[in-house]
Every structure is written in structure tokens, then in C-alpha cells.
Amino acid sequence: MKNKTIMLALILAGFWAPGCSTNHEVQVAPVEVKPIHITIDVNVRVDRALDSFFDDIDETESQIKE
């Protein structure tokens, strides 16, 4: 019984000892935030072409209603 107790104590000490000797350090570096520049080009010609296309349809619709 005494041998089992000694073996259990040695096993527990083997698991406990490495945990005490480690040292962890965390370094926090400053974060640099830069502005983001976005350029958006809008094709206006397509919009105007669609407007003129639908204007023709609107004119024929108003003629049908009259």
C-alpha cells in the first residue's frame, strides 16, 4: 500500500512540476489603421439610353390611352 501511495505522489508531482516552471509572455503590438480610398466610376450613358428607350414606350402608352 505504501508503494502505491509513493508511486501516485511521484506521478502527480511529475504532472505538477512542469506546469510551475513555464512562463508565458504576451506582447501586444500597436495596430495601425489606415484610411481606405475607393473610387467608383458610374456609366451614365447606359442610364440615359434606358431612359430614352422607356420614353418611347411611355409615349405609345399615352397615345393608346387617349
CHARMM internal coordinates of N, CA and C (Angstrom, degrees):
IC EDIT
DIST 1 N 1 CA 1.4502
DIST 1 CA 1 C 1.5187
ANGL 1 N 1 CA 1 C 110.51
DIST 1 C 2 N 1.3191
ANGL 1 CA 1 C 2 N 115.21
DIHE 1 N 1 CA 1 C 2 N -38.30
DIST 2 N 2 CA 1.4539
ANGL 1 C 2 N 2 CA 120.17
DIHE 1 CA 1 C 2 N 2 CA -178.59
DIST 2 CA 2 C 1.5343
ANGL 2 N 2 CA 2 C 110.61
DIHE 1 C 2 N 2 CA 2 C -66.34
DIST 2 C 3 N 1.3470
ANGL 2 CA 2 C 3 N 117.11
DIHE 2 N 2 CA 2 C 3 N -36.92
DIST 3 N 3 CA 1.4613
ANGL 2 C 3 N 3 CA 120.93
DIHE 2 CA 2 C 3 N 3 CA 178.90
DIST 3 CA 3 C 1.5375
ANGL 3 N 3 CA 3 C 111.75
DIHE 2 C 3 N 3 CA 3 C -65.57
DIST 3 C 4 N 1.3272
ANGL 3 CA 3 C 4 N 116.06
DIHE 3 N 3 CA 3 C 4 N -37.66
DIST 4 N 4 CA 1.4610
ANGL 3 C 4 N 4 CA 120.48
DIHE 3 CA 3 C 4 N 4 CA 178.39
DIST 4 CA 4 C 1.5320
ANGL 4 N 4 CA 4 C 111.02
DIHE 3 C 4 N 4 CA 4 C -64.91
DIST 4 C 5 N 1.3233
ANGL 4 CA 4 C 5 N 116.46
DIHE 4 N 4 CA 4 C 5 N -39.58
DIST 5 N 5 CA 1.4568
ANGL 4 C 5 N 5 CA 121.10
DIHE 4 CA 4 C 5 N 5 CA 179.61
DIST 5 CA 5 C 1.5253
ANGL 5 N 5 CA 5 C 110.73
DIHE 4 C 5 N 5 CA 5 C -66.54
DIST 5 C 6 N 1.3244
ANGL 5 CA 5 C 6 N 116.11
DIHE 5 N 5 CA 5 C 6 N -41.72
DIST 6 N 6 CA 1.4704
ANGL 5 C 6 N 6 CA 119.93
DIHE 5 CA 5 C 6 N 6 CA 179.35
DIST 6 CA 6 C 1.5258
ANGL 6 N 6 CA 6 C 109.93
DIHE 5 C 6 N 6 CA 6 C -66.06
DIST 6 C 7 N 1.3357
ANGL 6 CA 6 C 7 N 117.19
DIHE 6 N 6 CA 6 C 7 N -43.12
DIST 7 N 7 CA 1.4708
ANGL 6 C 7 N 7 CA 120.83
DIHE 6 CA 6 C 7 N 7 CA 179.30
DIST 7 CA 7 C 1.5288
ANGL 7 N 7 CA 7 C 110.76
DIHE 6 C 7 N 7 CA 7 C -62.77
DIST 7 C 8 N 1.3260
ANGL 7 CA 7 C 8 N 117.45
DIHE 7 N 7 CA 7 C 8 N -42.45
DIST 8 N 8 CA 1.4595
ANGL 7 C 8 N 8 CA 121.50
DIHE 7 CA 7 C 8 N 8 CA 178.67
DIST 8 CA 8 C 1.5241
ANGL 8 N 8 CA 8 C 110.55
DIHE 7 C 8 N 8 CA 8 C -63.13
DIST 8 C 9 N 1.3290
ANGL 8 CA 8 C 9 N 117.83
DIHE 8 N 8 CA 8 C 9 N -41.04
DIST 9 N 9 CA 1.4564
ANGL 8 C 9 N 9 CA 122.27
DIHE 8 CA 8 C 9 N 9 CA 178.45
DIST 9 CA 9 C 1.5271
ANGL 9 N 9 CA 9 C 110.84
DIHE 8 C 9 N 9 CA 9 C -64.49
DIST 9 C 10 N 1.3230
ANGL 9 CA 9 C 10 N 117.29
DIHE 9 N 9 CA 9 C 10 N -41.26
DIST 10 N 10 CA 1.4730
ANGL 9 C 10 N 10 CA 120.62
DIHE 9 CA 9 C 10 N 10 CA 178.18
DIST 10 CA 10 C 1.5248
ANGL 10 N 10 CA 10 C 112.01
DIHE 9 C 10 N 10 CA 10 C -66.35
DIST 10 C 11 N 1.3190
ANGL 10 CA 10 C 11 N 116.56
DIHE 10 N 10 CA 10 C 11 N -40.14
DIST 11 N 11 CA 1.4767
ANGL 10 C 11 N 11 CA 120.13
DIHE 10 CA 10 C 11 N 11 CA 178.05
DIST 11 CA 11 C 1.5207
ANGL 11 N 11 CA 11 C 110.51
DIHE 10 C 11 N 11 CA 11 C -64.28
DIST 11 C 12 N 1.3194
ANGL 11 CA 11 C 12 N 116.87
DIHE 11 N 11 CA 11 C 12 N -46.01
DIST 12 N 12 CA 1.4642
ANGL 11 C 12 N 12 CA 120.27
DIHE 11 CA 11 C 12 N 12 CA 178.59
DIST 12 CA 12 C 1.5247
ANGL 12 N 12 CA 12 C 111.35
DIHE 11 C 12 N 12 CA 12 C -63.66
DIST 12 C 13 N 1.3163
ANGL 12 CA 12 C 13 N 118.17
DIHE 12 N 12 CA 12 C 13 N -38.60
DIST 13 N 13 CA 1.4603
ANGL 12 C 13 N 13 CA 121.78
DIHE 12 CA 12 C 13 N 13 CA 178.14
DIST 13 CA 13 C 1.5285
ANGL 13 N 13 CA 13 C 110.04
DIHE 12 C 13 N 13 CA 13 C -66.57
DIST 13 C 14 N 1.3385
ANGL 13 CA 13 C 14 N 116.75
DIHE 13 N 13 CA 13 C 14 N -34.74
DIST 14 N 14 CA 1.4643
ANGL 13 C 14 N 14 CA 120.67
DIHE 13 CA 13 C 14 N 14 CA 178.12
DIST 14 CA 14 C 1.5239
ANGL 14 N 14 CA 14 C 112.30
DIHE 13 C 14 N 14 CA 14 C -65.04
DIST 14 C 15 N 1.3396
ANGL 14 CA 14 C 15 N 116.71
DIHE 14 N 14 CA 14 C 15 N -34.79
DIST 15 N 15 CA 1.4637
ANGL 14 C 15 N 15 CA 119.98
DIHE 14 CA 14 C 15 N 15 CA 176.80
DIST 15 CA 15 C 1.5190
ANGL 15 N 15 CA 15 C 112.12
DIHE 14 C 15 N 15 CA 15 C -79.34
DIST 15 C 16 N 1.3130
ANGL 15 CA 15 C 16 N 117.08
DIHE 15 N 15 CA 15 C 16 N -31.42
DIST 16 N 16 CA 1.4556
ANGL 15 C 16 N 16 CA 121.27
DIHE 15 CA 15 C 16 N 16 CA -174.66
DIST 16 CA 16 C 1.5326
ANGL 16 N 16 CA 16 C 111.94
DIHE 15 C 16 N 16 CA 16 C -80.13
DIST 16 C 17 N 1.3188
ANGL 16 CA 16 C 17 N 117.99
DIHE 16 N 16 CA 16 C 17 N -38.60
DIST 17 N 17 CA 1.4656
ANGL 16 C 17 N 17 CA 122.68
DIHE 16 CA 16 C 17 N 17 CA -173.65
DIST 17 CA 17 C 1.5361
ANGL 17 N 17 CA 17 C 113.28
DIHE 16 C 17 N 17 CA 17 C -61.79
DIST 17 C 18 N 1.3282
ANGL 17 CA 17 C 18 N 121.18
DIHE 17 N 17 CA 17 C 18 N -45.77
DIST 18 N 18 CA 1.4666
ANGL 17 C 18 N 18 CA 118.98
DIHE 17 CA 17 C 18 N 18 CA -179.91
DIST 18 CA 18 C 1.5283
ANGL 18 N 18 CA 18 C 112.92
DIHE 17 C 18 N 18 CA 18 C -64.79
DIST 18 C 19 N 1.3027
ANGL 18 CA 18 C 19 N 117.68
DIHE 18 N 18 CA 18 C 19 N -28.51
DIST 19 N 19 CA 1.4589
ANGL 18 C 19 N 19 CA 120.80
DIHE 18 CA 18 C 19 N 19 CA 179.54
DIST 19 CA 19 C 1.5175
ANGL 19 N 19 CA 19 C 112.34
DIHE 18 C 19 N 19 CA 19 C -68.30
DIST 19 C 20 N 1.3022
ANGL 19 CA 19 C 20 N 117.83
DIHE 19 N 19 CA 19 C 20 N -27.49
DIST 20 N 20 CA 1.4586
ANGL 19 C 20 N 20 CA 121.56
DIHE 19 CA 19 C 20 N 20 CA -178.59
DIST 20 CA 20 C 1.5265
ANGL 20 N 20 CA 20 C 112.11
DIHE 19 C 20 N 20 CA 20 C -82.33
DIST 20 C 21 N 1.3128
ANGL 20 CA 20 C 21 N 116.85
DIHE 20 N 20 CA 20 C 21 N -25.12
DIST 21 N 21 CA 1.4561
ANGL 20 C 21 N 21 CA 118.68
DIHE 20 CA 20 C 21 N 21 CA -173.76
DIST 21 CA 21 C 1.5288
ANGL 21 N 21 CA 21 C 113.49
DIHE 20 C 21 N 21 CA 21 C -90.57
DIST 21 C 22 N 1.3114
ANGL 21 CA 21 C 22 N 118.57
DIHE 21 N 21 CA 21 C 22 N -5.57
DIST 22 N 22 CA 1.4704
ANGL 21 C 22 N 22 CA 119.66
DIHE 21 CA 21 C 22 N 22 CA -178.95
DIST 22 CA 22 C 1.5166
ANGL 22 N 22 CA 22 C 109.76
DIHE 21 C 22 N 22 CA 22 C -88.19
DIST 22 C 23 N 1.3313
ANGL 22 CA 22 C 23 N 114.71
DIHE 22 N 22 CA 22 C 23 N 148.35
DIST 23 N 23 CA 1.4540
ANGL 22 C 23 N 23 CA 121.20
DIHE 22 CA 22 C 23 N 23 CA 179.31
DIST 23 CA 23 C 1.5279
ANGL 23 N 23 CA 23 C 107.16
DIHE 22 C 23 N 23 CA 23 C -135.28
DIST 23 C 24 N 1.3017
ANGL 23 CA 23 C 24 N 116.94
DIHE 23 N 23 CA 23 C 24 N 124.50
DIST 24 N 24 CA 1.4571
ANGL 23 C 24 N 24 CA 121.85
DIHE 23 CA 23 C 24 N 24 CA -178.00
DIST 24 CA 24 C 1.5207
ANGL 24 N 24 CA 24 C 109.43
DIHE 23 C 24 N 24 CA 24 C -111.10
DIST 24 C 25 N 1.3244
ANGL 24 CA 24 C 25 N 115.79
DIHE 24 N 24 CA 24 C 25 N 133.35
DIST 25 N 25 CA 1.4547
ANGL 24 C 25 N 25 CA 120.76
DIHE 24 CA 24 C 25 N 25 CA 176.52
DIST 25 CA 25 C 1.5261
ANGL 25 N 25 CA 25 C 108.47
DIHE 24 C 25 N 25 CA 25 C -123.33
DIST 25 C 26 N 1.3100
ANGL 25 CA 25 C 26 N 115.73
DIHE 25 N 25 CA 25 C 26 N 136.41
DIST 26 N 26 CA 1.4590
ANGL 25 C 26 N 26 CA 121.38
DIHE 25 CA 25 C 26 N 26 CA 178.89
DIST 26 CA 26 C 1.5183
ANGL 26 N 26 CA 26 C 107.79
DIHE 25 C 26 N 26 CA 26 C -116.56
DIST 26 C 27 N 1.3175
ANGL 26 CA 26 C 27 N 115.81
DIHE 26 N 26 CA 26 C 27 N 124.82
DIST 27 N 27 CA 1.4576
ANGL 26 C 27 N 27 CA 120.58
DIHE 26 CA 26 C 27 N 27 CA 177.92
DIST 27 CA 27 C 1.5277
ANGL 27 N 27 CA 27 C 108.79
DIHE 26 C 27 N 27 CA 27 C -106.02
DIST 27 C 28 N 1.3126
ANGL 27 CA 27 C 28 N 115.12
DIHE 27 N 27 CA 27 C 28 N 130.85
DIST 28 N 28 CA 1.4531
ANGL 27 C 28 N 28 CA 120.37
DIHE 27 CA 27 C 28 N 28 CA 179.47
DIST 28 CA 28 C 1.5219
ANGL 28 N 28 CA 28 C 107.60
DIHE 27 C 28 N 28 CA 28 C -108.41
DIST 28 C 29 N 1.3186
ANGL 28 CA 28 C 29 N 115.22
DIHE 28 N 28 CA 28 C 29 N 112.65
DIST 29 N 29 CA 1.4610
ANGL 28 C 29 N 29 CA 120.18
DIHE 28 CA 28 C 29 N 29 CA 179.33
DIST 29 CA 29 C 1.5238
ANGL 29 N 29 CA 29 C 108.71
DIHE 28 C 29 N 29 CA 29 C -86.64
DIST 29 C 30 N 1.3290
ANGL 29 CA 29 C 30 N 117.25
DIHE 29 N 29 CA 29 C 30 N 146.31
DIST 30 N 30 CA 1.4673
ANGL 29 C 30 N 30 CA 118.86
DIHE 29 CA 29 C 30 N 30 CA 177.93
DIST 30 CA 30 C 1.5318
ANGL 30 N 30 CA 30 C 110.82
DIHE 29 C 30 N 30 CA 30 C -66.10
DIST 30 C 31 N 1.3155
ANGL 30 CA 30 C 31 N 115.26
DIHE 30 N 30 CA 30 C 31 N 142.50
DIST 31 N 31 CA 1.4570
ANGL 30 C 31 N 31 CA 121.66
DIHE 30 CA 30 C 31 N 31 CA -179.02
DIST 31 CA 31 C 1.5178
ANGL 31 N 31 CA 31 C 108.41
DIHE 30 C 31 N 31 CA 31 C -95.93
DIST 31 C 32 N 1.3250
ANGL 31 CA 31 C 32 N 116.31
DIHE 31 N 31 CA 31 C 32 N 129.47
DIST 32 N 32 CA 1.4666
ANGL 31 C 32 N 32 CA 121.06
DIHE 31 CA 31 C 32 N 32 CA 179.57
DIST 32 CA 32 C 1.5202
ANGL 32 N 32 CA 32 C 108.93
DIHE 31 C 32 N 32 CA 32 C -100.13
DIST 32 C 33 N 1.3329
ANGL 32 CA 32 C 33 N 115.95
DIHE 32 N 32 CA 32 C 33 N 124.41
DIST 33 N 33 CA 1.4585
ANGL 32 C 33 N 33 CA 121.52
DIHE 32 CA 32 C 33 N 33 CA 179.87
DIST 33 CA 33 C 1.5233
ANGL 33 N 33 CA 33 C 107.58
DIHE 32 C 33 N 33 CA 33 C -109.20
DIST 33 C 34 N 1.3394
ANGL 33 CA 33 C 34 N 115.40
DIHE 33 N 33 CA 33 C 34 N 122.29
DIST 34 N 34 CA 1.4602
ANGL 33 C 34 N 34 CA 120.69
DIHE 33 CA 33 C 34 N 34 CA -179.79
DIST 34 CA 34 C 1.5243
ANGL 34 N 34 CA 34 C 108.93
DIHE 33 C 34 N 34 CA 34 C -109.66
DIST 34 C 35 N 1.3322
ANGL 34 CA 34 C 35 N 117.50
DIHE 34 N 34 CA 34 C 35 N 146.78
DIST 35 N 35 CA 1.4693
ANGL 34 C 35 N 35 CA 119.14
DIHE 34 CA 34 C 35 N 35 CA 177.28
DIST 35 CA 35 C 1.5280
ANGL 35 N 35 CA 35 C 110.71
DIHE 34 C 35 N 35 CA 35 C -69.90
DIST 35 C 36 N 1.3201
ANGL 35 CA 35 C 36 N 115.30
DIHE 35 N 35 CA 35 C 36 N 150.94
DIST 36 N 36 CA 1.4586
ANGL 35 C 36 N 36 CA 121.86
DIHE 35 CA 35 C 36 N 36 CA 179.27
DIST 36 CA 36 C 1.5268
ANGL 36 N 36 CA 36 C 107.68
DIHE 35 C 36 N 36 CA 36 C -109.90
DIST 36 C 37 N 1.3250
ANGL 36 CA 36 C 37 N 116.48
DIHE 36 N 36 CA 36 C 37 N 127.28
DIST 37 N 37 CA 1.4620
ANGL 36 C 37 N 37 CA 121.64
DIHE 36 CA 36 C 37 N 37 CA 177.89
DIST 37 CA 37 C 1.5184
ANGL 37 N 37 CA 37 C 108.13
DIHE 36 C 37 N 37 CA 37 C -107.34
DIST 37 C 38 N 1.3345
ANGL 37 CA 37 C 38 N 116.23
DIHE 37 N 37 CA 37 C 38 N 124.64
DIST 38 N 38 CA 1.4575
ANGL 37 C 38 N 38 CA 122.03
DIHE 37 CA 37 C 38 N 38 CA -178.99
DIST 38 CA 38 C 1.5145
ANGL 38 N 38 CA 38 C 108.37
DIHE 37 C 38 N 38 CA 38 C -120.29
DIST 38 C 39 N 1.3068
ANGL 38 CA 38 C 39 N 116.01
DIHE 38 N 38 CA 38 C 39 N 131.17
DIST 39 N 39 CA 1.4627
ANGL 38 C 39 N 39 CA 121.53
DIHE 38 CA 38 C 39 N 39 CA 177.11
DIST 39 CA 39 C 1.5221
ANGL 39 N 39 CA 39 C 108.19
DIHE 38 C 39 N 39 CA 39 C -112.45
DIST 39 C 40 N 1.3257
ANGL 39 CA 39 C 40 N 116.10
DIHE 39 N 39 CA 39 C 40 N 126.50
DIST 40 N 40 CA 1.4622
ANGL 39 C 40 N 40 CA 121.06
DIHE 39 CA 39 C 40 N 40 CA -179.74
DIST 40 CA 40 C 1.5252
ANGL 40 N 40 CA 40 C 107.92
DIHE 39 C 40 N 40 CA 40 C -118.47
DIST 40 C 41 N 1.3225
ANGL 40 CA 40 C 41 N 115.95
DIHE 40 N 40 CA 40 C 41 N 122.24
DIST 41 N 41 CA 1.4561
ANGL 40 C 41 N 41 CA 121.52
DIHE 40 CA 40 C 41 N 41 CA 175.49
DIST 41 CA 41 C 1.5239
ANGL 41 N 41 CA 41 C 108.54
DIHE 40 C 41 N 41 CA 41 C -99.88
DIST 41 C 42 N 1.3261
ANGL 41 CA 41 C 42 N 115.78
DIHE 41 N 41 CA 41 C 42 N 127.65
DIST 42 N 42 CA 1.4558
ANGL 41 C 42 N 42 CA 120.55
DIHE 41 CA 41 C 42 N 42 CA -178.72
DIST 42 CA 42 C 1.5185
ANGL 42 N 42 CA 42 C 107.86
DIHE 41 C 42 N 42 CA 42 C -110.57
DIST 42 C 43 N 1.2979
ANGL 42 CA 42 C 43 N 115.60
DIHE 42 N 42 CA 42 C 43 N 130.20
DIST 43 N 43 CA 1.4599
ANGL 42 C 43 N 43 CA 120.40
DIHE 42 CA 42 C 43 N 43 CA 179.08
DIST 43 CA 43 C 1.5255
ANGL 43 N 43 CA 43 C 108.16
DIHE 42 C 43 N 43 CA 43 C -86.56
DIST 43 C 44 N 1.3381
ANGL 43 CA 43 C 44 N 115.86
DIHE 43 N 43 CA 43 C 44 N 106.02
DIST 44 N 44 CA 1.4554
ANGL 43 C 44 N 44 CA 121.57
DIHE 43 CA 43 C 44 N 44 CA -175.91
DIST 44 CA 44 C 1.5258
ANGL 44 N 44 CA 44 C 110.60
DIHE 43 C 44 N 44 CA 44 C -83.02
DIST 44 C 45 N 1.3158
ANGL 44 CA 44 C 45 N 117.20
DIHE 44 N 44 CA 44 C 45 N -23.96
DIST 45 N 45 CA 1.4657
ANGL 44 C 45 N 45 CA 119.92
DIHE 44 CA 44 C 45 N 45 CA -177.85
DIST 45 CA 45 C 1.5263
ANGL 45 N 45 CA 45 C 111.37
DIHE 44 C 45 N 45 CA 45 C -62.31
DIST 45 C 46 N 1.3014
ANGL 45 CA 45 C 46 N 117.92
DIHE 45 N 45 CA 45 C 46 N -38.13
DIST 46 N 46 CA 1.4643
ANGL 45 C 46 N 46 CA 120.34
DIHE 45 CA 45 C 46 N 46 CA 179.75
DIST 46 CA 46 C 1.5224
ANGL 46 N 46 CA 46 C 109.95
DIHE 45 C 46 N 46 CA 46 C -65.20
DIST 46 C 47 N 1.3121
ANGL 46 CA 46 C 47 N 116.73
DIHE 46 N 46 CA 46 C 47 N -40.88
DIST 47 N 47 CA 1.4587
ANGL 46 C 47 N 47 CA 120.70
DIHE 46 CA 46 C 47 N 47 CA 179.47
DIST 47 CA 47 C 1.5231
ANGL 47 N 47 CA 47 C 110.81
DIHE 46 C 47 N 47 CA 47 C -63.50
DIST 47 C 48 N 1.3004
ANGL 47 CA 47 C 48 N 117.15
DIHE 47 N 47 CA 47 C 48 N -44.06
DIST 48 N 48 CA 1.4668
ANGL 47 C 48 N 48 CA 120.64
DIHE 47 CA 47 C 48 N 48 CA 178.80
DIST 48 CA 48 C 1.5235
ANGL 48 N 48 CA 48 C 111.48
DIHE 47 C 48 N 48 CA 48 C -65.69
DIST 48 C 49 N 1.3263
ANGL 48 CA 48 C 49 N 117.28
DIHE 48 N 48 CA 48 C 49 N -38.21
DIST 49 N 49 CA 1.4586
ANGL 48 C 49 N 49 CA 120.24
DIHE 48 CA 48 C 49 N 49 CA 179.03
DIST 49 CA 49 C 1.5306
ANGL 49 N 49 CA 49 C 110.06
DIHE 48 C 49 N 49 CA 49 C -65.36
DIST 49 C 50 N 1.3093
ANGL 49 CA 49 C 50 N 117.40
DIHE 49 N 49 CA 49 C 50 N -39.41
DIST 50 N 50 CA 1.4621
ANGL 49 C 50 N 50 CA 119.99
DIHE 49 CA 49 C 50 N 50 CA 177.76
DIST 50 CA 50 C 1.5254
ANGL 50 N 50 CA 50 C 111.00
DIHE 49 C 50 N 50 CA 50 C -66.65
DIST 50 C 51 N 1.3257
ANGL 50 CA 50 C 51 N 117.52
DIHE 50 N 50 CA 50 C 51 N -38.53
DIST 51 N 51 CA 1.4599
ANGL 50 C 51 N 51 CA 120.27
DIHE 50 CA 50 C 51 N 51 CA 178.14
DIST 51 CA 51 C 1.5227
ANGL 51 N 51 CA 51 C 110.50
DIHE 50 C 51 N 51 CA 51 C -62.04
DIST 51 C 52 N 1.3240
ANGL 51 CA 51 C 52 N 116.64
DIHE 51 N 51 CA 51 C 52 N -45.21
DIST 52 N 52 CA 1.4650
ANGL 51 C 52 N 52 CA 118.64
DIHE 51 CA 51 C 52 N 52 CA -179.68
DIST 52 CA 52 C 1.5316
ANGL 52 N 52 CA 52 C 110.54
DIHE 51 C 52 N 52 CA 52 C -67.05
DIST 52 C 53 N 1.3218
ANGL 52 CA 52 C 53 N 118.17
DIHE 52 N 52 CA 52 C 53 N -33.19
DIST 53 N 53 CA 1.4644
ANGL 52 C 53 N 53 CA 121.10
DIHE 52 CA 52 C 53 N 53 CA 177.62
DIST 53 CA 53 C 1.5210
ANGL 53 N 53 CA 53 C 110.30
DIHE 52 C 53 N 53 CA 53 C -65.33
DIST 53 C 54 N 1.3226
ANGL 53 CA 53 C 54 N 117.23
DIHE 53 N 53 CA 53 C 54 N -45.05
DIST 54 N 54 CA 1.4545
ANGL 53 C 54 N 54 CA 120.37
DIHE 53 CA 53 C 54 N 54 CA -178.56
DIST 54 CA 54 C 1.5271
ANGL 54 N 54 CA 54 C 111.85
DIHE 53 C 54 N 54 CA 54 C -75.37
DIST 54 C 55 N 1.3209
ANGL 54 CA 54 C 55 N 118.36
DIHE 54 N 54 CA 54 C 55 N -23.45
DIST 55 N 55 CA 1.4704
ANGL 54 C 55 N 55 CA 120.65
DIHE 54 CA 54 C 55 N 55 CA 174.93
DIST 55 CA 55 C 1.5212
ANGL 55 N 55 CA 55 C 110.21
DIHE 54 C 55 N 55 CA 55 C -62.83
DIST 55 C 56 N 1.3221
ANGL 55 CA 55 C 56 N 117.57
DIHE 55 N 55 CA 55 C 56 N -40.14
DIST 56 N 56 CA 1.4630
ANGL 55 C 56 N 56 CA 120.56
DIHE 55 CA 55 C 56 N 56 CA 177.74
DIST 56 CA 56 C 1.5209
ANGL 56 N 56 CA 56 C 110.58
DIHE 55 C 56 N 56 CA 56 C -62.32
DIST 56 C 57 N 1.3131
ANGL 56 CA 56 C 57 N 117.92
DIHE 56 N 56 CA 56 C 57 N -40.61
DIST 57 N 57 CA 1.4652
ANGL 56 C 57 N 57 CA 121.40
DIHE 56 CA 56 C 57 N 57 CA 179.44
DIST 57 CA 57 C 1.5227
ANGL 57 N 57 CA 57 C 110.14
DIHE 56 C 57 N 57 CA 57 C -67.86
DIST 57 C 58 N 1.3382
ANGL 57 CA 57 C 58 N 117.50
DIHE 57 N 57 CA 57 C 58 N -39.74
DIST 58 N 58 CA 1.4652
ANGL 57 C 58 N 58 CA 120.83
DIHE 57 CA 57 C 58 N 58 CA 179.31
DIST 58 CA 58 C 1.5230
ANGL 58 N 58 CA 58 C 110.99
DIHE 57 C 58 N 58 CA 58 C -65.39
DIST 58 C 59 N 1.3177
ANGL 58 CA 58 C 59 N 117.94
DIHE 58 N 58 CA 58 C 59 N -37.25
DIST 59 N 59 CA 1.4686
ANGL 58 C 59 N 59 CA 120.12
DIHE 58 CA 58 C 59 N 59 CA 178.72
DIST 59 CA 59 C 1.5249
ANGL 59 N 59 CA 59 C 111.40
DIHE 58 C 59 N 59 CA 59 C -65.58
DIST 59 C 60 N 1.3074
ANGL 59 CA 59 C 60 N 117.15
DIHE 59 N 59 CA 59 C 60 N -42.76
DIST 60 N 60 CA 1.4670
ANGL 59 C 60 N 60 CA 119.63
DIHE 59 CA 59 C 60 N 60 CA 179.15
DIST 60 CA 60 C 1.5198
ANGL 60 N 60 CA 60 C 110.41
DIHE 59 C 60 N 60 CA 60 C -68.29
DIST 60 C 61 N 1.3089
ANGL 60 CA 60 C 61 N 118.16
DIHE 60 N 60 CA 60 C 61 N -32.26
DIST 61 N 61 CA 1.4654
ANGL 60 C 61 N 61 CA 120.22
DIHE 60 CA 60 C 61 N 61 CA 178.01
DIST 61 CA 61 C 1.5266
ANGL 61 N 61 CA 61 C 110.48
DIHE 60 C 61 N 61 CA 61 C -67.99
DIST 61 C 62 N 1.3309
ANGL 61 CA 61 C 62 N 117.24
DIHE 61 N 61 CA 61 C 62 N -41.04
DIST 62 N 62 CA 1.4654
ANGL 61 C 62 N 62 CA 119.37
DIHE 61 CA 61 C 62 N 62 CA 179.41
DIST 62 CA 62 C 1.5146
ANGL 62 N 62 CA 62 C 110.70
DIHE 61 C 62 N 62 CA 62 C -68.08
DIST 62 C 63 N 1.3237
ANGL 62 CA 62 C 63 N 118.28
DIHE 62 N 62 CA 62 C 63 N -32.50
DIST 63 N 63 CA 1.4645
ANGL 62 C 63 N 63 CA 120.97
DIHE 62 CA 62 C 63 N 63 CA 176.86
DIST 63 CA 63 C 1.5251
ANGL 63 N 63 CA 63 C 110.56
DIHE 62 C 63 N 63 CA 63 C -68.86
DIST 63 C 64 N 1.3056
ANGL 63 CA 63 C 64 N 117.74
DIHE 63 N 63 CA 63 C 64 N -36.32
DIST 64 N 64 CA 1.4679
ANGL 63 C 64 N 64 CA 121.26
DIHE 63 CA 63 C 64 N 64 CA 178.73
DIST 64 CA 64 C 1.5185
ANGL 64 N 64 CA 64 C 110.57
DIHE 63 C 64 N 64 CA 64 C -66.83
DIST 64 C 65 N 1.3267
ANGL 64 CA 64 C 65 N 117.66
DIHE 64 N 64 CA 64 C 65 N -39.92
DIST 65 N 65 CA 1.4605
ANGL 64 C 65 N 65 CA 121.78
DIHE 64 CA 64 C 65 N 65 CA -178.77
DIST 65 CA 65 C 1.5271
ANGL 65 N 65 CA 65 C 111.50
DIHE 64 C 65 N 65 CA 65 C -68.26
DIST 65 C 66 N 1.2936
ANGL 65 CA 65 C 66 N 117.33
DIHE 65 N 65 CA 65 C 66 N -33.32
DIST 66 N 66 CA 1.4822
ANGL 65 C 66 N 66 CA 119.21
DIHE 65 CA 65 C 66 N 66 CA -178.21
DIST 66 CA 66 C 1.4865
ANGL 66 N 66 CA 66 C 108.74
DIHE 65 C 66 N 66 CA 66 C -75.97
END
COOR INIT
IC SEED 1 N 1 CA 1 C
IC BUILD
